[in-house]
Amino acid sequence: MSKTATTWQLMKDSWRVLMRDKSLLLFPIISGVASFLVLLTFVAPFVGANVLGVHRAAQGEDDVLTYVVLFAYYLCNFFVVVFFNAALVDFVVTRLRGGAPTLRSSLRAATACLPQIAAWSLIAATVGVLLKALSERAGLVGKIAISILGFAWALVTYFVVPFIVVERKGAMEAVAASKDLLARTWGKQVASGLGYGLIGFVLMLPGLIAVFAAIFEAVTRGHLENVVALGTVGVLYLVAVGVVMSALRAIFGAVLYLFARTGQAPEGFSATHLAAAMQPTG
């Protein structure tokens, strides 16, 4: 089976899991709302300062303040995203193991891992700010190299959340375990993860078209009712696709984690497809 076919089949299997437990969608929805509130918390003071004409610091001090605020934002945002992703992973893993998870039980499981989640968020925020600072000071070649480095970091830490919430490993221990597991799932697992992103982009195209049509309508004819209708439909569609794809990616990661750790395909998934997703390249 080709890489594309494997990805599509795994996505369909993940979709069936999602349809059995539609409440899983609440995790990315709540996570998205919380992340938006975190963004407002950090953006509002800067907007207010500019509106009020508050005196800016010297350039050097301003750069330091910017990175401090950026680090704080990354830390808070990572914490929110990881917390709800951990709850989602716990829900999926418990269900696939034959248990009867609830939203409350999975949130409790994530809450029990707060120290590990906080430590992992601290590590992720630190790496994020360092990569951002290096990228801003690098030339074109440097920016490309840093982007590759960031992609490699994302791959190495792909399984960190399952290790934290399922096995209760510490943050650094989870990173090491994720790296070791990645070595065994390198090949098509990476292709499958990228395939999810590509399929997600294709699914988002109708929403993007609606948003661009609303912008075109506003710039040209300016019929307010058409602009509002097209814009609302487009944005709601994009949000819906984003929520569903976020849940599907989390389900895919949890399933692959279980298969890699136990060698057994969870119910509703083919061992053949999962084994194909774990074939090393070369």
N, C-alpha and C positions, 0 to 999 in steps of 0.2 A: 504494500500500500504506500502511495506517495506521501510526502510530508504534508501536503495540503489536505489530502483525504484523511490522514490521521488526525490532523488538527480539527477538521470539520466533524469527524466522528466523535472525538473527545468533547467537542463543544456541544454536540447534540446530547451526549450522555450526561454532561453537566446540566444542560437545560432540563432534562427529565428530573434530575435531583431538585432543581430549583422549583419546578412545577409541583413536585410533591410537598415541598415546604416553602410556599410563597412568602412566608413570614421572614425568610432569609433576606428579602429585599429591604426590610426595615433597617438592617445593620448599615448598608451603604447609604441609605437615605439619612439616617440620624447622623452618620459620620460626615456626610456632605453638609448638612445644616450646621453641625458643630464647627466644622472647618471654616465655613463662611463666617460664622460669628467670631471665630478666632481672627480671621482676616480683618473684619471690621474693627475689632479691638485694637489692632495695630495700625490700621490705616487712618482711622478717625482722628487720633491725636495729631498726626502729621498734616492732614487736611485742615484741621482746626487751626494749627499753628500758622500755616500759610495764609489762611483767610484772615487771621488776626494780625498778620504781619510780624510775628514773633521773630526777633533777631536770631539769625543763624550763627552757629559757632564758626570758628576759623576752619579752613579746609581740612587740615589734619584731624582736628577734633571731630569734625563733622563725619569724616570717613570712619573713625573709630566708633562713633555713636551709631552710624548706619549698620556696621557689622554686628555691634552688640544687639541692636534691635532685630536685625535679620536672624541672628542666632536664637534669640528668644522666640521669634515667630516660628522658625523651623522646629524648635524644641516643642512648643505647644501644639503645633499642627501635626508633627510626627506622633506625639503622644495620643492625640485624638484618633488619628487614622489607625495606628497600631492597636489601640485598645479595642475599637469596634471590629477590626479585622481579626483580632484574636478571638473575640466572641463568636464571629462568624465561623472561623475555623473550628472552634470547639463544637459548635452546633453541627457542622457537617461531619466531623470525625465521629462524634457520638452517634449520629444517625447511621452512618455507614458501618459502624461497629454493632449495630442492632439495638442501640439505646433509644430512649425517648426524650430528646432534648427539648427544652423550652427556651424562650427568649431570656427569661429570668435566670435559668440555670447557666446558660452560656455567658450572660453578663457577670454572674457570680464567678464563673471560672476565670474570666478575664480580670476581674477585680482581684482575685487571689494572686494574680501575677503582676500586680501593679509595680512592685520594686523592679522586676525584670523588664517590664515595659518601659518604665522610666529610664532605666539604664540604657536600654537599646535606643530609645528616643534621643538620649544625650549623645550617644555615639553617632547616630545617623545625622543629627543636627550639626555636630562638629565636622563630620566629613562633608556635609552639604555646604557649610560656610567656607571651609577650606577650598573646596573645588570651585565655588563661586568666586572667591578672592583670587585664586590662581588664574581663572579664566579671564577675569577683567584686566589682568596685567599681562596676559599672553598675546602673542601675535596669532595669525591665522593657523599656522601649523601647531602652535601650542594649544590653541582652543580645540582643534581636532583631537589632539592627544589627550587632553583633559576630558573631552566628551567620551572617548574610548575608555578612559580610566573610570569614569562615572558609570558607564554601561557595565564594565567588568565588576565593579563594586555591587551594582544591583543584582548581577547574576550570582555572585558569591554569597550574597545575603538572602537569596530567594526563599530559602526554607527556614529563616530565622524565627518567624512567628509561630509556625507549627511546633518547632522545638521548644519554644518558650511556653506555649499554652498547653501542649499535650504532654511534654516530658518535663516541664518545669525546669528547664536548664537556665542558667544565668545568661546574661547578654553575650559576654565574650565566649562562653562555652557554646552558645547557640550559633554564633558566627562560625566557629571552628567546625561544628557539626554540619552546618549548612554547606560549608566549603567542601567537606569530605563527601557529603551526599551529592553535591553538584558534580564531583568528579565521576560519579557513577551514572548520572543522568544528563550528561553534557549534551550529546548529539541532538536528537530530535526534540528533546524537552525544550531546548532553547528555541528551535524552529517553531514548536507548538506555541510557546509563549509569544513569539513575534507574530505568529499567525493569528492569535487572538486579537492583537492590536490592529492587524491589517483588516480582518473581518469587521472589527468594531468601527474602523474608519469608513469602510464601505457602507455599513449600516447607518452611519451618521450622515451620509451624503444627502438624503432627502431633507433632513433638518437644516443642514448647512445651506442647501439651495433655497429653502424657505426664508432663512435669515437674510441671505444675500438679496433675495427678491424683495424683502421688506425694505432693505437699505436702498435698493434701486428705486423702489416706489417712492420712498421719502425724498430722494434726491431729484427725481424727475417730476412726477405728477403730484406727489404729496397728498394723496388721499389718505387722511388719517385713519379711517376705518380699515382700509386695506393694509396699511402699515402695521397697525395694532394686531390685526387678525393673523397676518403672515408671521410677524415677529413672535407672537404668543405661541402659535402652533410650532414654529421652528424651535424655539427655546425649550418648550415642554417636551418635544420629541427628543432633542439632544440630551436633556436631563434624564429622560426615561431610558434611552439607550446606554448612557453612561452608568446609571444605577445597575441595570441588568448585566452589562459587561463586567462591572466591578465584582458583582456576585459570582458570575461564571468563572472569572479568573481565580477568585479565592477558592471556589469549589475544585477547580482543576488542580491548583497547588496542593490542596489538602488530600485529594485523591492520589496524586502522584507521590506525595510524601508517604501515605499509608502503604502504597504498593512497594515503594523503595525500601521501607522499613520491615515489611512483613513478607513480601514476595507473593502476596495473595491479592487478587483483584477484588475491590469492594463490589457489593451487589449493584448490578446495573451497568457495570463496566467490563469491557473485554480485556482479559489478560494479554491477548495478542496485541491489541492496540496500545495498552500501557507498556508492554515490553518494547514495542516499536518506538514509543516515546522516550525510552531509556537507552536506546542503542547508542553507544559512543560513536563519534564521527571517525572517519578514517577508514 
